[in-house]
Amino acid sequence: MGTWSNWNELEGPIISAPSAASRVPENMAVVGRGAKNEIRFRSWDETGGWGDWEDLGGSSTYDPALVAIRSTSYALYAVGGKQITYRKDFTEGSGWGGWTKTVENLEAWGGLAAAPPNDAGNNSYSPIDLFTLGATNNVLQATYPGSRSWGPYASIVPRCRPDGRRVLGHRPARPGRPRRLLHQALPPRPEREHLGELA
């Protein structure tokens, strides 16, 4: 039975909740929004450990979302100007591409959360779900079927917490305490484990 590792501080100039993804067991990555709303990216592999933080540019109004779409690629989503959702792709061997518009038909007013394909390691396209908040704090969902363009955002929850701007997020740092990004790992195991209650 595996046990959780100790927390490792990743440092980094991010002010948002982190979003992490893994395209293969030997590689994972994390993204966040920097102090100037730029997107920051950092990756890990089992041979070299954690690399340096990279500035991917762009300007994200809310927390970005990272998802592994195949064993060789990541997709990064962020909300930019006019509340439009943008996407930036990473492919192994080619690096990062440019920013492209994705869901344009409805404004996003919150951080993004992405549900990955059922099996990102099989190198085939399968649906990706993207979640955010609408202007009235309703939860929105859009789906990318893989072979066609994105579907429209659809409201799936009438109203979320009025003080929140994240579908998934983190607790802000307490006054006088630094904001830190931490990482903890658990070796593969078949059983689920209760990690405790959230305060």
N, C-alpha and C positions, 0 to 999 in steps of 0.2 A: 504494500500500500504506500503510495507516494505521500509526501508531506510538503507543505508550502515552504518555499525558500524565504529568506529574510528580505525585507524591503531594500531595494537599491535606489538611491537617489539619482535621477537622470538629469538634474539641473535644467537648464534650458530657459530661453526667454519667452515662455508662453504665458498668456493671461487667461486662457479659456480652458474648458474641460478638454482633456486629451481624447483622441479617437485612435484606436489601435486595430490592426488587422494582421493576419498571417496567411500568406499564399501557399507556403509549404512548411512542414515542421521545422526546417532548418533556418527559417527566415521570418522576421516579423518587423513591423514598423509602427510608428506613432506620429500623429500630426496634431498641431494646435495652432491657435491664433496668437501672433506676436503683439507687442505693445503698439505697433503702428498698423495693426490689422492685417499684416502680411501672414502668409501661411508658412509655418515651420515644420520640417520633416526630419525624422531620425529613424534609422533602421538598425536592426541587429541580425547577425548570423552566427551560427555556432562555432565558426572558426575564428572570426575576428572580433566578436562581441559587438558592442554598440559603437556605431560610427558617430561622426560629428553632426550637429544640427545643420540642416540646409535651409536656406531662405528660398522658397518657391515663388515668392512674389505674390502678385494678385492683391486683392483687398477684400477681406471677408468681414461682413457685418456681424455675423454670429459664429457660433462654434462650427467648425467644419466636420466632415465625416469621411473616413477612409474605409474602403472595402476591397477585399481581394476578389477579383473576378475570374482569374485563372491562375495556374501555378506559376506563370511568368509575368503577371501584371496586377497592378492596383488601379483603382479609380478613386479620385479625390473629389468631393463635392463641397461647394461653398456658396453662400448667398452674397452676391455682390450688389452693385448699384441698381436702383429701382426694384430692389427685392427679388431680382432674378437669380435662379439657381444656375451655377456654372459647374463644369466638370473638367478635370485635368487627369490624363492617363499616364501611368508609368509602365514601361515594358522593359523586361530584363534584356540587356544588351543595347538598348536604344535610349534609355533614360526617360525623362519627362517630356511630354508634348506640351502644346499650348492650351490655353483655357478656351472652352467652347460652351455656348449656352445649351441648357438641357430643357428644364421645365419652365416655360415662359408664360403659360396661360393664366397663372394665378400667383399672386405675391406671397413670398415666404417671410414670416415675421418672427422667426425663431431659429435656434440652432438646429442642425441636421443630425439625424440618426439614420444609418443605412443598414439594411438586412442583406447579407451576402447571398450569392447563389447557393443552392443546396449542396453542391460539391464543386468548389472552386478549383480543386486539383485535377479535374478531369479534362481541362482545356476545352470544354464545350460551353456555349452560351446558355445561360438559364436566367430566369427573372431575378432582377434586383429591385428591392423595395426601398423607397426613400421616404422619411417621415420628417415633418416640421410643424410649426405652429402657424395658424392663419391670423388675420388681423383681429379677430374676435377671440383669440386664444383657443380656437378649435384645433384639434389635431388633424393634420392633412397627411395623406398617403399618395404617392405616385409610384407606378410600376414600369420598369423597363423590361419588356418581354424577351430581349435578346436579338430578335430578328427584325424588329420594327422600331419606330421611334418611341420616345417616352409617352406614356399615357398622361392624361391630365391629373393634377392634384384633386383628390376627392376627400371630403370631410368625413372622418371615421369616428371622431369623438366630439360632441357638440362644444364642450368647453373644458379647458385645462385650468390649472391654478393661475389666477390673474396676475400673480407676482412673478411668474416664471417666463423666461424666454428661451427655454431649452426643453426639448422633448426628453433627452437624456443629458445629465450634466453632473456637476460637482458642487460641493458646498464651498462658498467663497472663503478665502483665508480670514482668520480672526485678526482683529486689530493688534498690531505689535508682533505678529507672527508671520514669517515669510511664506509665500506661496511656493510649494514644492511639488514636483512631479515625481511620483514613486512607481516602482515596478515590482511585482511579486510573481513568482512562477510556481506552478504545480506540475510535477511529472504526470504523464498519462495514467489514468486510473478509471476503472469501470463505474465506481459508485459516485453519487453526488454527495457533497458535504455541506452542512449548514455552516456558514461563515459568520453568523451572528447578526444581530439586529442593527439597523441603521438608526442613529440617534436623531 
